[in-house]
Amino acid sequence: MNAEILSNVSRDDVYAGGMAHAKTSYVCLPCRASYKQPYDGERQRVCPRCSKCLIHVGSAFAAPRRRNTAAWRTLSVLVNAGVGFHKSCCGGPGYRPRTRREVRERMAYARRTGVPIAKALVR
């Protein structure tokens, strides 16, 4: 009987009926804060702490602790270069530099070879 009921319900009806979409991460770099919210490409998210615009970083993002300033500096370089943390079909977002030293090495590589910075940062 349940299968019969479900076969008459369209996918759009289920989402319109209140089933939540998956959440994705947004960050505020000045506040060093991360928020998980449903993705809406048309709506600009605002930080509840400082009222500045949040940056969409992707659903595979794991925020560093607020007091880890080195990790947030590294994250700032990645985000400003356009690197995202989106899931691929087979796992997480792939390689991302975790320290400032790794970022400096990847930036030097980009300058030396002419590879765009965003590509050099993700290998």
BADO-824507 format. One record per residue (C-alpha): residue in one letter; x, y, z. Coordinates in Angstrom, 1 decimal. Example, Ala and Ser with C-alpha at 12.3 -4.5 7.8 and 13.67 -1.06 7.14 Angstrom:
2
 resn   east  north     up
    A   12.3   -4.5    7.8
    S   13.7   -1.1    7.1
This chain:
123
 resn   east  north     up
    M    0.0    0.0    0.0
    N    2.9    2.5    0.8
    A    4.4    1.8   -2.6
    E    1.1    2.6   -4.3
    I    0.9    5.9   -2.4
    L    4.5    6.9   -3.2
    S    4.1    6.1   -6.9
    N    1.5    8.8   -7.1
    V    3.7   11.5   -5.5
    S    6.1   13.4   -7.7
    R    9.5   14.5   -6.6
    D    8.5   18.2   -6.7
    D    5.6   17.5   -4.4
    V    7.9   15.9   -1.8
    Y   10.3   18.9   -1.8
    A    7.4   21.4   -1.8
    G    5.9   19.5    1.2
    G    8.8   20.4    3.4
    M   11.5   17.9    3.0
    A   14.7   19.8    3.5
    H   17.4   20.0    0.9
    A   21.0   19.2    1.9
    K   22.9   22.0    3.6
    T   26.1   23.6    2.4
    S   28.7   25.7    4.1
    Y   29.1   29.4    4.1
    V   32.0   31.3    5.8
    C   32.6   34.8    7.2
    L   36.4   35.3    7.0
    P   36.5   38.5    9.2
    C   34.6   36.7   12.0
    R   36.2   33.3   11.4
    A   32.8   31.6   11.5
    S   31.2   28.9    9.4
    Y   27.5   28.3    8.9
    K   25.6   25.4    7.3
    Q   22.5   26.6    5.4
    P   20.4   25.3    2.5
    Y   21.8   26.4   -0.8
    D   20.0   29.1   -2.7
    G   21.9   30.6   -5.5
    E   19.7   33.6   -5.8
    R   19.9   34.7   -2.2
    Q   22.9   36.4   -0.6
    R   23.6   35.1    2.9
    V   24.6   37.6    5.6
    C   26.8   36.9    8.7
    P   24.7   37.1   11.9
    R   27.7   38.4   13.8
    C   29.0   41.3   11.6
    S   26.3   41.6    8.8
    K   28.8   41.2    6.0
    C   28.2   38.8    3.1
    L   28.9   35.2    3.6
    I   31.0   33.2    1.1
    H   29.7   29.9   -0.2
    V   32.5   27.4    0.1
    G   30.7   24.1   -0.5
    S   29.3   21.1    1.3
    A   32.6   19.3    1.8
    F   34.0   22.1    3.9
    A   35.4   21.5    7.4
    A   36.0   24.7    9.3
    P   39.1   25.2   11.4
    R   38.7   26.3   15.0
    R   38.1   30.0   15.4
    R   41.3   30.5   17.4
    N   43.5   28.8   14.7
    T   44.5   32.0   12.9
    A   47.0   30.3   10.6
    A   44.4   27.9    9.3
    W   42.0   30.8    8.7
    R   44.7   32.7    6.8
    T   45.3   29.7    4.6
    L   41.5   29.4    4.0
    S   41.3   33.1    3.1
    V   43.9   32.6    0.4
    L   42.1   29.6   -1.0
    V   38.6   31.2   -1.0
    N   40.0   34.5   -2.5
    A   41.6   32.4   -5.3
    G   38.2   30.8   -6.1
    V   38.9   27.4   -4.6
    G   35.8   25.6   -3.4
    F   35.1   22.6   -1.2
    H   32.5   20.8   -3.2
    K   32.0   17.0   -3.2
    S   32.9   15.1   -6.3
    C   31.2   11.9   -7.3
    C   33.7    9.7   -5.6
    G   34.5   11.5   -2.3
    G   35.5   14.8   -0.9
    P   36.9   17.9   -2.6
    G   40.4   16.5   -3.1
    Y   43.7   18.1   -2.1
    R   43.7   21.5   -0.5
    P   46.7   23.1    1.2
    R   46.4   23.1    5.0
    T   49.3   25.3    6.0
    R   50.7   28.7    4.9
    R   53.9   26.9    3.9
    E   52.0   24.6    1.5
    V   50.2   27.7    0.1
    R   53.5   29.5   -0.5
    E   54.9   26.4   -2.3
    R   51.9   26.1   -4.5
    M   51.9   29.9   -5.3
    A   55.6   29.7   -6.2
    Y   54.9   26.8   -8.4
    A   52.1   28.8  -10.1
    R   54.5   31.7  -10.7
    R   57.2   29.5  -12.0
    T   55.1   27.4  -14.4
    G   52.4   29.9  -15.4
    V   49.6   27.7  -14.1
    P   46.6   29.7  -12.8
    I   46.7   30.1   -9.0
    A   43.4   28.4   -8.4
    K   44.6   25.3  -10.3
    A   48.0   25.3   -8.6
    L   46.4   25.4   -5.2
    V   44.3   22.2   -5.8
    R   47.0   20.5   -7.9
